[in-house]
Amino acid sequence: MTRIKCCGMTRVGDALLAAQLGADAIGLVFTARSRRRVTLARAREIVVALPPLVASVALFMDDEPGLVRQVLDSVRPTLLQFHGNESDAWCAQFGQPFLKAVAMGEGAAALPRLQQYPHAAGLLLDGHAAGAVGGSGRTFDWSLLPRGLAQPLILAGGLHAGNVGEAVRAVRPWAVDVASGVESAPGIKDPDQLEAFIRAVRAADAA
């Protein structure tokens, strides 16, 4: 079954709805470069409100180690996620399981980076260009993805209810990640779009 992560949460109600609809994880963005940035206080509220067995993922992009440690101490997320030029060793220094995002906007030229993060718990493949912030709503050429990688692949980038079923059938990823595809505004989730997205993933799994 394809796991589902709903990223860019800024409101407790949106996170609870995602969990109730069947999302496996929610994402909290802490990098100042994002329009979906959440405060420590709000992030704590969201994580405390989550029901059991729903993971929380803290997202950073070339941020200072002090911020990462502050989030770990204050919010206690399940996983870290890094979207910038961080090295494998840099990501691993916190002793916490992490996901490494790989920008696939360059197409095949981005593929060598998939081999550069042996300590990552999983690789998140997004549609934006290298150095750009995620949540751009851009897809990439899914046919480029190699088979047989050691780490689970999380597919992101431009996914929404209208195309996520095709993505699941084509790629068979471990998980899919959505942000802008279920929003009425950055950081504000639309209940109908969120429900439609999760229903589409489950329909593709059943097929």
N, C-alpha and C positions, 0 to 999 in steps of 0.2 A: 504494500500500500504506500502510495506517495505521501510523504510528510508535507505539511504546509506551515510556512512561516509568514506571518503578517508583520511587516516592518514599518518603522516610522510612527509608532504609537505615541500619542501625546495626551490621551484621555483615558481615564480608568474605564469608562463605559464602553469605549471601542475595544479595549483589550478584553474585557469580560465577554462582550458579544462574540469576538473572534473565537475565544475559548469555547463558548457555548455552542457555536456552530461547528466546532471540530478542528480548529487550528491546533497544531502541536506546539507552536512556539510564537512568541511575539518579539519584535525588535525595538530597541530603544536607542536613539541616536544621540551621541554626546559631542560629536565634533562640531565646532563653531561654524564650519563651512556649510552646514545643512540647514535648509528651511524647516526641517523636522526635528531640530534640536530640542531636547527635553531637559528640564532642570533636575538636579539630584533629588529634590523634594518630591517632584511629581513622579519621577521614576520609582522612588521608594513606594509611593502610594499604589502605583500600578502593580509592582511586583508583589507587594503584600496582599493585594486583592485577588491575584491569580489563583484559580483552583489548583489542586494537586495535579502533578504530572504534566503541567504546561510549562515549557521552558521559557526563560527570559534570556535574550541575547543583547549584549551591550556593544554598540558599534562605534568605532573610532576611525580616523583617517589622518595619519601622520601627526598624531597628537603627542603631547609630552607624557612620559611615563608616569609623572605625578598625577595626571588626570585619570589615567587608567587605574592606578592604585586607589585613588579616591573613590572611584565608582565601585571598585571591588569591595572596599571597606564599608561603603555606605549603602549600596544598592544590593550587593551580593547576587549578581546575575549568574545564570547557569553556564553561559558561554560568552566568550569575547569574539568580536568580529572586526577584522582590520581591512580597510578599503584602500589604503595608500601604498606607498613605496616601502613599507616595513619589510625587513628581512625575516626569514624563518626564525633565526635566533632571537631577533628583537621581539617577535610575537610570543615566543616560548618563554621569555624571561619571567613572566608573571606566574608561572606554574598553574595555569588555568587552561582547560580545553579551549581551543580557538578555531574559528573559521577564517580562511583567507580568501578575500574576494579577488578575482582576476578580471580585469577589464578586457572584454572581448571585442571592443569597438574597432580594433585594428584588424580583426579577422585572423587569418592563419598566423600572422606575425606574433600573436599573443600566446600561441600554443606552448612554446618553450617554458613560459612562466608556470605552467601547470606542474612542472617537475621541481620547482624551487622551494616547495614548502612541505618537506617530509614530515614535520611535526604537527601539521594542521590536522584537526579532527575531520575536516571536510573542506572542499573547495567550492566557493560560491562564484558562479560565472555570470557576470553582469554585462549589459549591452553598451555601457558608456565607454568613452575613450580613456586611455591611460591618463591618470592625473585628474580626471573629472569626478564629480560627486555622483554617487548612485541616486536612484530614484528619478532618473531622467525619462523613463517611459520608452526607452529605445530597445528594440530587440536586436539579435545578431543571428548569424547563420548557424542554426543548430546542427547542420550536417557536418560542421567542422569538428564536433566533439569526438575525441578518441574513445574507443572502448577499452575496457580492462584496466582503468586506472585503479591504483590501490585504495585511494580515498573516495568516500562518497561525494557525488556531485550534487550541488544545489543550483537549480536553474533560476535565474532572475533576469530582469531586463525587459520591460515592455509587456509583461504578462497581464492578462485580464480575462474575464469570463469568456470572451469570444475566441481566444486563441490558446488558453492554457490546456484544454483537452488535446489539441493537436500537439502541443509541446510535450505533454506527458507521453503520448503514444509514440512520438518520433524519437525522444531522447531516453525515456524511462529513467528519469533522474531519481536519486534518493529523495529529494525534496524540491519543492518550488517555493519561491520567495516573491511576495507581492507587496508593493507600497502604493505607487501612484495609480495603479490599475483598479484600486478599490476606494479611491478618494474623491470627495467633492471639493477639497482644497488640500494643500500640503499639510499632512499631519491630521487631517479630519477624515475619518473613514465613513463611507456611505453604506448603511446597513444592507440595502438591496444589492449593491455591487459586491459586497463582501460575501453575502449568502450565495449569490450566483457563482462567484469564483470557486468557493469551496464545493458547491454542488457539481460544477463542471469537472473539478479534479476527481471527485469520487465517481462520477459517471465514466470518466476515462479509465480509471482503475477497474471498474466493473466490466468494461468492454474488453 
